[in-house]
Amino acid sequence: DEVDTFTGYRYYSPSKIDECNKILALKELGFTLDEINKQLKVTHSSDLLDIIRHKEKELLAAKIEIEHKLNRLGSLKEMIANRDEKMFNVIIQKTDSLRVAYQRNIFHHKEDAYQTIKKMHLVVPSSITGRRSVLINYASEYTENDFDIAVGVEITGPLSEGCEFADKILKFDLETASLVCNKDELDEAYLYIHKYIHENNCQIAGPFYEMFHQDGTIELKVPVGILSKTKNSRIRDNTKIAFQNDPLVIGRWELYDLLPSRDFFSTEKKNFTGRKTLKELYFLPEGDTYWCYEWTKGYLITSFGNGARQLNKYTIEQVDNKAYMFIEMKSSRYYLYNGLPDIWVFVQTDHKMYKKDEIRIRDNTNMPFIHDEQVLGQWTVCDYVDEIQLFSPNVPPRYPKNVLYWRTVEFVQTGNCKLQFTSDHIFEKPRFTWTKSYILDHETEVAQAYEIRSINESEYLFVEWKSGDYVFARKEPSYYVFKKI
């Protein structure tokens, strides 16, 4: 064997042909390069058979997983095709608490959770077993496997000491939306109750409960908050409160999860997998303000562009030797429609006494000017998107032009860059300049990358938007979309 030093190509002797063919055959069977390397070194047939049996077991498990997904897809297709034929009666009402033998776990398949309920009936003494069983679904986003689920069997008395299940009271402080269905209607019932909640000014405020009754019926229910049907005049929090220190909160906190309610929290599996609005939060000494955040004991105080200040209550809990902060974050839904706060969960990473200058991002804005003929001229805004691939000129814009902050941008030959925001004022050099692929903001010290794409024979300019949530919270930039005038 030898390597051509000029091209980097490796040349093999004819004696290696059989070995190469074996490697290719094993790759087609799904073996990784590490597994293939082990096989090539094996000298005993028994060891080789063990490797093959292990791979066979792995492929059979994958086959079962695929068949399970295909069955669910078939059920969903049938359900969607017949959606209009099935109606459920949804009732919103108070629900009594329920005492259960309880266990929460991550189940690879939902069917595994149902089997655990059967096991619980064998373990819990019949003398204290009630009439109902329950499955609590903590997933707020669609998932096909690894379900965060709790299961329970109703009990009327205490469990024996050392029982593997917890004795838990399921409390329903809010009203619940509920319907009754059979097990084979459950997927359709989930879709129906989601649709009902959306269309009837409600907000999901807890996990879904599948209550199993002895007659075989299932009561599907979920805690809800009732929103006002019309927009309220904005609620104003009283933020004129004296600062009170809290040494436990000082330092950096990293965003862990975003939850509809506290009940969803788990250290085993995160609930939210979407795009995060911020990645970290700092509590500065003496409640000092940075960006739109300040604090006093028990509250994170936020302030935004409309001048409104909000009190967001926080609590700190120690879980598995880590400090977690739960913030009741008030959104516009809370202020305008009497909605419930979302729960933002942070985990503490240090107790450092940070200063403002330490926590902000500073991009390199001292780039040399490089000309870009394609970008010259004036561009007007047409949309704002989280990712470039989400934009399409064939669909209505995500935001109307009149609500977008950035309106126009003009690139001038000399590297000057003229930006117009909601006011009529034009911002340009020395604050803004440009070089190929970047708009440079020398005041806030950010370099906003741009990219031009041709779509449907028109040119569109995509520019990163790096505001305070990027500079101070390390949020991934979204994009303003412009079209050439």
TORTI-207787 format. One record per residue (C-alpha): x, y, z; residue in three letters. Coordinates in steps of 0.001 Angstrom, whole numbers. Example, Ala and Ser with C-alpha at 12.3 -4.5 7.8 and 13.67 -1.06 7.14 Angstrom:
REM TORTI-207787
node X->12300 Y->-4500 Z->7800 code->ALA
node X->13670 Y->-1060 Z->7140 code->SER
END
This chain:
REM TORTI-207787
node X->0 Y->0 Z->0 code->ASP
node X->1149 Y->3552 Z->-651 code->GLU
node X->-190 Y->7136 Z->-602 code->VAL
node X->334 Y->9589 Z->-3476 code->ASP
node X->1824 Y->12646 Z->-1730 code->THR
node X->528 Y->14964 Z->-4462 code->PHE
node X->-3132 Y->13844 Z->-4727 code->THR
node X->-3536 Y->12218 Z->-1315 code->GLY
node X->-5003 Y->9084 Z->-2957 code->TYR
node X->-4240 Y->5707 Z->-1365 code->ARG
node X->-3275 Y->2826 Z->-3671 code->TYR
node X->-3894 Y->-790 Z->-2615 code->TYR
node X->-2242 Y->-3996 Z->-3753 code->SER
node X->-4382 Y->-6705 Z->-5497 code->PRO
node X->-4222 Y->-8787 Z->-2309 code->SER
node X->-6450 Y->-6205 Z->-599 code->LYS
node X->-9377 Y->-6630 Z->-3041 code->ILE
node X->-11057 Y->-9385 Z->-1000 code->ASP
node X->-10761 Y->-7319 Z->2178 code->GLU
node X->-12238 Y->-4229 Z->448 code->CYS
node X->-15174 Y->-6268 Z->-858 code->ASN
node X->-15795 Y->-7616 Z->2649 code->LYS
node X->-15781 Y->-4079 Z->4095 code->ILE
node X->-18281 Y->-2877 Z->1455 code->LEU
node X->-20567 Y->-5864 Z->2101 code->ALA
node X->-20533 Y->-5269 Z->5870 code->LEU
node X->-21276 Y->-1551 Z->5397 code->LYS
node X->-24347 Y->-2462 Z->3325 code->GLU
node X->-25531 Y->-4664 Z->6222 code->LEU
node X->-25433 Y->-1669 Z->8559 code->GLY
node X->-22153 Y->-2273 Z->10385 code->PHE
node X->-20228 Y->812 Z->11498 code->THR
node X->-16545 Y->1228 Z->10639 code->LEU
node X->-15605 Y->443 Z->14266 code->ASP
node X->-17663 Y->-2773 Z->14132 code->GLU
node X->-16105 Y->-3729 Z->10784 code->ILE
node X->-12632 Y->-3134 Z->12200 code->ASN
node X->-13427 Y->-5521 Z->15085 code->LYS
node X->-14651 Y->-8183 Z->12647 code->GLN
node X->-11486 Y->-7971 Z->10567 code->LEU
node X->-9430 Y->-8663 Z->13696 code->LYS
node X->-11548 Y->-11639 Z->14851 code->VAL
node X->-9818 Y->-15025 Z->14538 code->THR
node X->-12409 Y->-17336 Z->16137 code->HIS
node X->-15718 Y->-18082 Z->14407 code->SER
node X->-17576 Y->-18043 Z->17765 code->SER
node X->-16539 Y->-14415 Z->18336 code->ASP
node X->-17637 Y->-13521 Z->14815 code->LEU
node X->-21033 Y->-15161 Z->15406 code->LEU
node X->-21482 Y->-13090 Z->18591 code->ASP
node X->-20901 Y->-9873 Z->16618 code->ILE
node X->-23366 Y->-10946 Z->13913 code->ILE
node X->-26027 Y->-11960 Z->16477 code->ARG
node X->-25674 Y->-8578 Z->18194 code->HIS
node X->-26191 Y->-6765 Z->14877 code->LYS
node X->-29151 Y->-9026 Z->14052 code->GLU
node X->-30773 Y->-8155 Z->17393 code->LYS
node X->-30145 Y->-4456 Z->16749 code->GLU
node X->-31742 Y->-4612 Z->13270 code->LEU
node X->-34767 Y->-6552 Z->14569 code->LEU
node X->-35340 Y->-3856 Z->17214 code->ALA
node X->-35151 Y->-1197 Z->14491 code->ALA
node X->-37643 Y->-3206 Z->12400 code->LYS
node X->-40124 Y->-3341 Z->15308 code->ILE
node X->-39704 Y->406 Z->15824 code->GLU
node X->-40401 Y->1123 Z->12133 code->ILE
node X->-43450 Y->-1177 Z->12115 code->GLU
node X->-44770 Y->609 Z->15211 code->HIS
node X->-44414 Y->3995 Z->13482 code->LYS
node X->-46063 Y->2681 Z->10296 code->LEU
node X->-49036 Y->1410 Z->12316 code->ASN
node X->-49432 Y->4812 Z->13989 code->ARG
node X->-49209 Y->6574 Z->10628 code->LEU
node X->-51915 Y->4260 Z->9270 code->GLY
node X->-54153 Y->5045 Z->12231 code->SER
node X->-53567 Y->8775 Z->11796 code->LEU
node X->-54375 Y->8583 Z->8064 code->LYS
node X->-57635 Y->6775 Z->8796 code->GLU
node X->-58462 Y->9187 Z->11603 code->MET
node X->-57863 Y->12280 Z->9445 code->ILE
node X->-59890 Y->10815 Z->6567 code->ALA
node X->-62862 Y->10272 Z->8905 code->ASN
node X->-62304 Y->13275 Z->11170 code->ARG
node X->-65606 Y->14985 Z->10385 code->ASP
node X->-67595 Y->11834 Z->11147 code->GLU
node X->-66714 Y->11699 Z->14855 code->LYS
node X->-67873 Y->14241 Z->17434 code->MET
node X->-66987 Y->14298 Z->21130 code->PHE
node X->-68771 Y->16139 Z->23911 code->ASN
node X->-66235 Y->18362 Z->25704 code->VAL
node X->-67106 Y->19646 Z->29173 code->ILE
node X->-65171 Y->22261 Z->31169 code->ILE
node X->-65699 Y->21808 Z->34896 code->GLN
node X->-64057 Y->21415 Z->38300 code->LYS
node X->-62443 Y->18025 Z->38973 code->THR
node X->-62024 Y->16352 Z->42359 code->ASP
node X->-58584 Y->15274 Z->43555 code->SER
node X->-57541 Y->11640 Z->43218 code->LEU
node X->-55241 Y->9583 Z->45448 code->ARG
node X->-53078 Y->7116 Z->43514 code->VAL
node X->-50147 Y->4750 Z->43694 code->ALA
node X->-47854 Y->6709 Z->41374 code->TYR
node X->-44760 Y->6203 Z->39226 code->GLN
node X->-43242 Y->8582 Z->36650 code->ARG
node X->-40809 Y->7315 Z->34043 code->ASN
node X->-39555 Y->7646 Z->30464 code->ILE
node X->-41283 Y->4929 Z->28420 code->PHE
node X->-39913 Y->4063 Z->24986 code->HIS
node X->-43413 Y->3146 Z->23787 code->HIS
node X->-46688 Y->4329 Z->25239 code->LYS
node X->-47830 Y->696 Z->25337 code->GLU
node X->-45084 Y->59 Z->27919 code->ASP
node X->-46858 Y->2510 Z->30238 code->ALA
node X->-50155 Y->631 Z->29867 code->TYR
node X->-48347 Y->-2589 Z->30800 code->GLN
node X->-46958 Y->-893 Z->33917 code->THR
node X->-50522 Y->-49 Z->35002 code->ILE
node X->-51377 Y->-3761 Z->34761 code->LYS
node X->-48325 Y->-4548 Z->36901 code->LYS
node X->-49424 Y->-1978 Z->39492 code->MET
node X->-52783 Y->-3731 Z->39839 code->HIS
node X->-50890 Y->-6915 Z->40738 code->LEU
node X->-48687 Y->-5162 Z->43318 code->VAL
node X->-51195 Y->-2827 Z->45026 code->VAL
node X->-53413 Y->-4755 Z->47493 code->PRO
node X->-56970 Y->-5185 Z->46204 code->SER
node X->-58253 Y->-4064 Z->49616 code->SER
node X->-57146 Y->-473 Z->48902 code->ILE
node X->-57467 Y->-458 Z->45090 code->THR
node X->-60061 Y->1974 Z->43726 code->GLY
node X->-62036 Y->1833 Z->40496 code->ARG
node X->-59860 Y->3996 Z->38269 code->ARG
node X->-56392 Y->3948 Z->36738 code->SER
node X->-54635 Y->6924 Z->35196 code->VAL
node X->-51930 Y->7697 Z->32644 code->LEU
node X->-50499 Y->11240 Z->32818 code->ILE
node X->-48902 Y->12451 Z->29578 code->ASN
node X->-46310 Y->15173 Z->30282 code->TYR
node X->-45309 Y->15728 Z->26642 code->ALA
node X->-46398 Y->19182 Z->25446 code->SER
node X->-44927 Y->18507 Z->21985 code->GLU
node X->-45598 Y->15586 Z->19628 code->TYR
node X->-43242 Y->12651 Z->20088 code->THR
node X->-43118 Y->9124 Z->18661 code->GLU
node X->-41022 Y->7520 Z->21383 code->ASN
node X->-39430 Y->8135 Z->24781 code->ASP
node X->-42641 Y->9373 Z->26394 code->PHE
node X->-42478 Y->11272 Z->29695 code->ASP
node X->-45398 Y->9573 Z->31438 code->ILE
node X->-46679 Y->8934 Z->34943 code->ALA
node X->-49003 Y->6032 Z->35685 code->VAL
node X->-51229 Y->5501 Z->38670 code->GLY
node X->-53840 Y->3261 Z->40254 code->VAL
node X->-56505 Y->4789 Z->42478 code->GLU
node X->-56062 Y->3870 Z->46138 code->ILE
node X->-58312 Y->4352 Z->49169 code->THR
node X->-55685 Y->3804 Z->51854 code->GLY
node X->-51933 Y->4009 Z->52535 code->PRO
node X->-49436 Y->1869 Z->50637 code->LEU
node X->-47298 Y->-599 Z->52552 code->SER
node X->-43883 Y->552 Z->53741 code->GLU
node X->-41204 Y->-77 Z->51119 code->GLY
node X->-43680 Y->-140 Z->48220 code->CYS
node X->-41996 Y->690 Z->44898 code->GLU
node X->-44748 Y->3203 Z->44064 code->PHE
node X->-45328 Y->6650 Z->45588 code->ALA
node X->-48497 Y->7616 Z->47456 code->ASP
node X->-49609 Y->10784 Z->45641 code->LYS
node X->-52626 Y->13109 Z->45586 code->ILE
node X->-53460 Y->14377 Z->42085 code->LEU
node X->-54914 Y->17858 Z->42609 code->LYS
node X->-56798 Y->19869 Z->40001 code->PHE
node X->-56670 Y->23493 Z->41119 code->ASP
node X->-57942 Y->24720 Z->37747 code->LEU
node X->-60952 Y->23661 Z->35732 code->GLU
node X->-60403 Y->20797 Z->33298 code->THR
node X->-61588 Y->20236 Z->29742 code->ALA
node X->-62672 Y->16603 Z->29450 code->SER
node X->-64319 Y->14147 Z->27073 code->LEU
node X->-65119 Y->10428 Z->27116 code->VAL
node X->-63875 Y->7997 Z->24458 code->CYS
node X->-62796 Y->4409 Z->23842 code->ASN
node X->-59138 Y->3376 Z->23629 code->LYS
node X->-59230 Y->3023 Z->19829 code->ASP
node X->-60520 Y->6629 Z->19621 code->GLU
node X->-57790 Y->8087 Z->21825 code->LEU
node X->-55581 Y->9590 Z->19084 code->ASP
node X->-58607 Y->11267 Z->17535 code->GLU
node X->-59777 Y->12465 Z->20958 code->ALA
node X->-56421 Y->14194 Z->21564 code->TYR
node X->-56732 Y->16081 Z->18263 code->LEU
node X->-60349 Y->16984 Z->18982 code->TYR
node X->-59724 Y->18370 Z->22480 code->ILE
node X->-56710 Y->20382 Z->21242 code->HIS
node X->-58922 Y->21901 Z->18537 code->LYS
node X->-61704 Y->22616 Z->21039 code->TYR
node X->-59322 Y->24383 Z->23439 code->ILE
node X->-57910 Y->26536 Z->20624 code->HIS
node X->-61355 Y->27512 Z->19315 code->GLU
node X->-62892 Y->28265 Z->22725 code->ASN
node X->-60427 Y->30782 Z->24184 code->ASN
node X->-58689 Y->28370 Z->26534 code->CYS
node X->-55062 Y->27770 Z->27444 code->GLN
node X->-53561 Y->24355 Z->28221 code->ILE
node X->-52281 Y->24603 Z->31787 code->ALA
node X->-51170 Y->21089 Z->32683 code->GLY
node X->-50539 Y->17562 Z->31415 code->PRO
node X->-53170 Y->15342 Z->29788 code->PHE
node X->-54798 Y->12722 Z->32010 code->TYR
node X->-56180 Y->9474 Z->30608 code->GLU
node X->-58582 Y->8172 Z->33275 code->MET
node X->-59439 Y->4488 Z->32738 code->PHE
node X->-62813 Y->3327 Z->34081 code->HIS
node X->-63901 Y->-240 Z->34785 code->GLN
node X->-66415 Y->-229 Z->31897 code->ASP
node X->-63534 Y->246 Z->29417 code->GLY
node X->-64156 Y->3929 Z->28689 code->THR
node X->-61439 Y->6566 Z->28990 code->ILE
node X->-61964 Y->10070 Z->30304 code->GLU
node X->-59397 Y->12344 Z->28632 code->LEU
node X->-58909 Y->15571 Z->30561 code->LYS
node X->-56490 Y->18480 Z->30793 code->VAL
node X->-56316 Y->21515 Z->33129 code->PRO
node X->-57113 Y->24756 Z->31294 code->VAL
node X->-57076 Y->28478 Z->31887 code->GLY
node X->-60022 Y->30457 Z->30514 code->ILE
node X->-58925 Y->33440 Z->28407 code->LEU
node X->-60999 Y->36572 Z->27949 code->SER
node X->-62666 Y->36742 Z->24530 code->LYS
node X->-61743 Y->40379 Z->23985 code->THR
node X->-58440 Y->42158 Z->24459 code->LYS
node X->-58141 Y->43909 Z->27821 code->ASN
node X->-56462 Y->47200 Z->28510 code->SER
node X->-52979 Y->46154 Z->29545 code->ARG
node X->-52562 Y->45090 Z->33187 code->ILE
node X->-49795 Y->47029 Z->34925 code->ARG
node X->-47745 Y->45427 Z->37682 code->ASP
node X->-46651 Y->47513 Z->40638 code->ASN
node X->-42883 Y->47443 Z->40190 code->THR
node X->-42159 Y->50228 Z->42681 code->LYS
node X->-40871 Y->47886 Z->45339 code->ILE
node X->-37753 Y->48285 Z->47458 code->ALA
node X->-34763 Y->46120 Z->46579 code->PHE
node X->-34252 Y->43117 Z->48845 code->GLN
node X->-31114 Y->41025 Z->48445 code->ASN
node X->-31080 Y->37279 Z->47769 code->ASP
node X->-27525 Y->35830 Z->47822 code->PRO
node X->-28737 Y->32490 Z->46415 code->LEU
node X->-29713 Y->34050 Z->43100 code->VAL
node X->-26444 Y->35841 Z->42266 code->ILE
node X->-24600 Y->34485 Z->39203 code->GLY
node X->-25278 Y->32900 Z->35836 code->ARG
node X->-28324 Y->30739 Z->35067 code->TRP
node X->-28679 Y->28658 Z->31903 code->GLU
node X->-32090 Y->28062 Z->30326 code->LEU
node X->-33105 Y->24450 Z->30914 code->TYR
node X->-36724 Y->24197 Z->29755 code->ASP
node X->-39921 Y->26078 Z->28872 code->LEU
node X->-43086 Y->24581 Z->30379 code->LEU
node X->-46859 Y->25161 Z->30311 code->PRO
node X->-46906 Y->24483 Z->34079 code->SER
node X->-44613 Y->23393 Z->36918 code->ARG
node X->-46000 Y->19824 Z->36750 code->ASP
node X->-44134 Y->19184 Z->33489 code->PHE
node X->-40650 Y->19608 Z->34991 code->PHE
node X->-38362 Y->16587 Z->34770 code->SER
node X->-34605 Y->16128 Z->35022 code->THR
node X->-34942 Y->12993 Z->32860 code->GLU
node X->-36262 Y->14660 Z->29711 code->LYS
node X->-36648 Y->18260 Z->28581 code->LYS
node X->-40099 Y->19247 Z->27410 code->ASN
node X->-39352 Y->22063 Z->24966 code->PHE
node X->-37255 Y->21311 Z->21879 code->THR
node X->-37992 Y->24394 Z->19767 code->GLY
node X->-36084 Y->27619 Z->19207 code->ARG
node X->-35257 Y->29280 Z->22529 code->LYS
node X->-35773 Y->33001 Z->23029 code->THR
node X->-32725 Y->33247 Z->25279 code->LEU
node X->-30018 Y->30893 Z->26474 code->LYS
node X->-28902 Y->32422 Z->29750 code->GLU
node X->-29833 Y->34869 Z->32475 code->LEU
node X->-27635 Y->36817 Z->34891 code->TYR
node X->-28515 Y->38116 Z->38333 code->PHE
node X->-26126 Y->40984 Z->39028 code->LEU
node X->-25197 Y->42171 Z->42539 code->PRO
node X->-27601 Y->44638 Z->44202 code->GLU
node X->-30294 Y->43930 Z->41597 code->GLY
node X->-28350 Y->45904 Z->38994 code->ASP
node X->-30021 Y->46246 Z->35588 code->THR
node X->-28686 Y->44841 Z->32330 code->TYR
node X->-30540 Y->44920 Z->29021 code->TRP
node X->-34237 Y->44527 Z->30026 code->CYS
node X->-33687 Y->42657 Z->33307 code->TYR
node X->-33348 Y->43599 Z->36964 code->GLU
node X->-34429 Y->41829 Z->40131 code->TRP
node X->-35346 Y->41881 Z->43785 code->THR
node X->-35820 Y->38922 Z->46105 code->LYS
node X->-38554 Y->36664 Z->44723 code->GLY
node X->-39011 Y->38544 Z->41428 code->TYR
node X->-37357 Y->38974 Z->38050 code->LEU
node X->-38361 Y->42413 Z->36748 code->ILE
node X->-38569 Y->42758 Z->32971 code->THR
node X->-39043 Y->45897 Z->30898 code->SER
node X->-39585 Y->46122 Z->27151 code->PHE
node X->-39846 Y->48737 Z->24417 code->GLY
node X->-43418 Y->49803 Z->25252 code->ASN
node X->-42338 Y->51049 Z->28681 code->GLY
node X->-44224 Y->48351 Z->30602 code->ALA
node X->-42451 Y->46682 Z->33527 code->ARG
node X->-43425 Y->43224 Z->34721 code->GLN
node X->-42990 Y->41329 Z->37976 code->LEU
node X->-42224 Y->37675 Z->37269 code->ASN
node X->-42171 Y->35557 Z->40423 code->LYS
node X->-39301 Y->33096 Z->40865 code->TYR
node X->-38642 Y->30195 Z->43227 code->THR
node X->-35453 Y->28139 Z->43622 code->ILE
node X->-35358 Y->24401 Z->44298 code->GLU
node X->-32492 Y->21976 Z->44834 code->GLN
node X->-32914 Y->18888 Z->42622 code->VAL
node X->-30176 Y->16240 Z->42308 code->ASP
node X->-27631 Y->18638 Z->43859 code->ASN
node X->-28394 Y->21345 Z->41298 code->LYS
node X->-30183 Y->24656 Z->41828 code->ALA
node X->-33175 Y->25125 Z->39508 code->TYR
node X->-35063 Y->28391 Z->39184 code->MET
node X->-38732 Y->28406 Z->38153 code->PHE
node X->-39893 Y->31774 Z->36798 code->ILE
node X->-43583 Y->32519 Z->36200 code->GLU
node X->-42950 Y->34495 Z->33006 code->MET
node X->-45812 Y->36775 Z->32012 code->LYS
node X->-46409 Y->37060 Z->28277 code->SER
node X->-48804 Y->39294 Z->26336 code->SER
node X->-51390 Y->36502 Z->26738 code->ARG
node X->-51295 Y->37114 Z->30487 code->TYR
node X->-51652 Y->40884 Z->30263 code->TYR
node X->-54146 Y->41136 Z->27412 code->LEU
node X->-56313 Y->38021 Z->27809 code->TYR
node X->-56011 Y->37056 Z->31511 code->ASN
node X->-53867 Y->34068 Z->30569 code->GLY
node X->-51608 Y->32079 Z->32867 code->LEU
node X->-47823 Y->32640 Z->33013 code->PRO
node X->-45500 Y->30167 Z->31314 code->ASP
node X->-42825 Y->28503 Z->33447 code->ILE
node X->-39239 Y->29192 Z->32405 code->TRP
node X->-36766 Y->26846 Z->34091 code->VAL
node X->-33102 Y->27752 Z->34581 code->PHE
node X->-30242 Y->25811 Z->36150 code->VAL
node X->-27508 Y->27689 Z->38001 code->GLN
node X->-24001 Y->27339 Z->36552 code->THR
node X->-22037 Y->29583 Z->38954 code->ASP
node X->-22282 Y->32178 Z->41757 code->HIS
node X->-19923 Y->34722 Z->40199 code->LYS
node X->-20430 Y->38451 Z->40877 code->MET
node X->-20717 Y->39526 Z->37232 code->TYR
node X->-20471 Y->43045 Z->35848 code->LYS
node X->-22393 Y->44230 Z->32782 code->LYS
node X->-19337 Y->44416 Z->30537 code->ASP
node X->-18492 Y->40768 Z->31229 code->GLU
node X->-21748 Y->39272 Z->30006 code->ILE
node X->-22320 Y->40893 Z->26625 code->ARG
node X->-21174 Y->39644 Z->23212 code->ILE
node X->-18916 Y->41903 Z->21166 code->ARG
node X->-18472 Y->40996 Z->17507 code->ASP
node X->-15474 Y->42028 Z->15442 code->ASN
node X->-16617 Y->45194 Z->13652 code->THR
node X->-13135 Y->46269 Z->12499 code->ASN
node X->-13281 Y->44356 Z->9223 code->MET
node X->-11569 Y->45745 Z->6099 code->PRO
node X->-13903 Y->46939 Z->3349 code->PHE
node X->-14471 Y->44413 Z->545 code->ILE
node X->-16698 Y->45463 Z->-2348 code->HIS
node X->-19853 Y->43506 Z->-3275 code->ASP
node X->-21505 Y->44733 Z->-6475 code->GLU
node X->-24596 Y->42534 Z->-5992 code->GLN
node X->-25714 Y->44203 Z->-2749 code->VAL
node X->-25487 Y->47836 Z->-3935 code->LEU
node X->-28721 Y->49819 Z->-3953 code->GLY
node X->-31819 Y->50139 Z->-1789 code->GLN
node X->-33810 Y->47271 Z->-287 code->TRP
node X->-37222 Y->47368 Z->1414 code->THR
node X->-38413 Y->44981 Z->4126 code->VAL
node X->-40936 Y->42257 Z->3270 code->CYS
node X->-40787 Y->39739 Z->6162 code->ASP
node X->-39074 Y->38553 Z->9351 code->TYR
node X->-38262 Y->34852 Z->9859 code->VAL
node X->-36429 Y->32667 Z->12373 code->ASP
node X->-34520 Y->30802 Z->9658 code->GLU
node X->-33808 Y->31651 Z->6020 code->ILE
node X->-35370 Y->28436 Z->4688 code->GLN
node X->-38700 Y->29353 Z->6316 code->LEU
node X->-39205 Y->32295 Z->3941 code->PHE
node X->-41332 Y->31923 Z->828 code->SER
node X->-42649 Y->34769 Z->-1352 code->PRO
node X->-45579 Y->32490 Z->-2262 code->ASN
node X->-47150 Y->32644 Z->1209 code->VAL
node X->-48370 Y->35657 Z->3230 code->PRO
node X->-45602 Y->37264 Z->5323 code->PRO
node X->-45306 Y->36239 Z->8936 code->ARG
node X->-45523 Y->39895 Z->10001 code->TYR
node X->-47174 Y->42871 Z->8229 code->PRO
node X->-44682 Y->45520 Z->7127 code->LYS
node X->-46168 Y->48172 Z->9399 code->ASN
node X->-45291 Y->46219 Z->12576 code->VAL
node X->-41673 Y->45518 Z->11609 code->LEU
node X->-39043 Y->47705 Z->13268 code->TYR
node X->-36539 Y->47751 Z->10386 code->TRP
node X->-37940 Y->49278 Z->7174 code->ARG
node X->-35189 Y->49881 Z->4569 code->THR
node X->-31453 Y->49490 Z->4029 code->VAL
node X->-29242 Y->51080 Z->1360 code->GLU
node X->-25718 Y->49984 Z->468 code->PHE
node X->-23507 Y->52767 Z->-943 code->VAL
node X->-20318 Y->52294 Z->-3010 code->GLN
node X->-18020 Y->53736 Z->-338 code->THR
node X->-18982 Y->51223 Z->2365 code->GLY
node X->-21536 Y->53580 Z->3891 code->ASN
node X->-24781 Y->51896 Z->4922 code->CYS
node X->-28082 Y->53751 Z->5418 code->LYS
node X->-30708 Y->52141 Z->7650 code->LEU
node X->-34239 Y->53347 Z->8346 code->GLN
node X->-36227 Y->51951 Z->11253 code->PHE
node X->-39770 Y->52879 Z->12387 code->THR
node X->-38867 Y->56565 Z->12668 code->SER
node X->-38089 Y->58673 Z->9611 code->ASP
node X->-34501 Y->59180 Z->10773 code->HIS
node X->-31775 Y->57625 Z->8613 code->ILE
node X->-28901 Y->55966 Z->10497 code->PHE
node X->-25628 Y->55752 Z->8593 code->GLU
node X->-21865 Y->56200 Z->8884 code->LYS
node X->-20126 Y->56416 Z->11352 code->PRO
node X->-22550 Y->54099 Z->13202 code->ARG
node X->-23296 Y->51754 Z->10280 code->PHE
node X->-20903 Y->50586 Z->7569 code->THR
node X->-20762 Y->47467 Z->5442 code->TRP
node X->-18282 Y->45060 Z->3943 code->THR
node X->-18929 Y->41986 Z->1857 code->LYS
node X->-21315 Y->39640 Z->3756 code->SER
node X->-21745 Y->41962 Z->6794 code->TYR
node X->-23518 Y->45085 Z->8055 code->ILE
node X->-21383 Y->46510 Z->10871 code->LEU
node X->-22979 Y->48367 Z->13788 code->ASP
node X->-20095 Y->50194 Z->15479 code->HIS
node X->-22270 Y->51523 Z->18315 code->GLU
node X->-23610 Y->48197 Z->19607 code->THR
node X->-20535 Y->46308 Z->18312 code->GLU
node X->-22335 Y->43635 Z->16310 code->VAL
node X->-21603 Y->42272 Z->12834 code->ALA
node X->-24849 Y->41219 Z->11146 code->GLN
node X->-24252 Y->38721 Z->8354 code->ALA
node X->-26228 Y->39100 Z->5131 code->TYR
node X->-26963 Y->36712 Z->2292 code->GLU
node X->-28609 Y->37275 Z->-1104 code->ILE
node X->-30799 Y->34609 Z->-2675 code->ARG
node X->-32624 Y->34556 Z->-5994 code->SER
node X->-36192 Y->33248 Z->-5570 code->ILE
node X->-38777 Y->33221 Z->-8379 code->ASN
node X->-36513 Y->35472 Z->-10481 code->GLU
node X->-36381 Y->38127 Z->-7729 code->SER
node X->-33490 Y->38949 Z->-5417 code->GLU
node X->-34013 Y->38790 Z->-1655 code->TYR
node X->-31614 Y->39986 Z->1027 code->LEU
node X->-31529 Y->38132 Z->4369 code->PHE
node X->-29883 Y->40050 Z->7235 code->VAL
node X->-29244 Y->38723 Z->10742 code->GLU
node X->-30996 Y->40712 Z->13455 code->TRP
node X->-28732 Y->40962 Z->16483 code->LYS
node X->-30567 Y->42884 Z->19174 code->SER
node X->-30240 Y->42650 Z->22953 code->GLY
node X->-31432 Y->39048 Z->23028 code->ASP
node X->-28345 Y->38122 Z->20986 code->TYR
node X->-25917 Y->40485 Z->22728 code->VAL
node X->-26967 Y->39622 Z->26288 code->PHE
node X->-28932 Y->36353 Z->26058 code->ALA
node X->-27042 Y->34609 Z->23222 code->ARG
node X->-30194 Y->33894 Z->21246 code->LYS
node X->-29628 Y->32640 Z->17707 code->GLU
node X->-30301 Y->35600 Z->15364 code->PRO
node X->-33491 Y->35726 Z->13320 code->SER
node X->-33554 Y->37345 Z->9868 code->TYR
node X->-35061 Y->40432 Z->8317 code->TYR
node X->-35984 Y->39781 Z->4693 code->VAL
node X->-35649 Y->42587 Z->2128 code->PHE
node X->-36497 Y->42861 Z->-1554 code->LYS
node X->-34550 Y->45087 Z->-3922 code->LYS
node X->-36331 Y->48295 Z->-4939 code->ILE
END
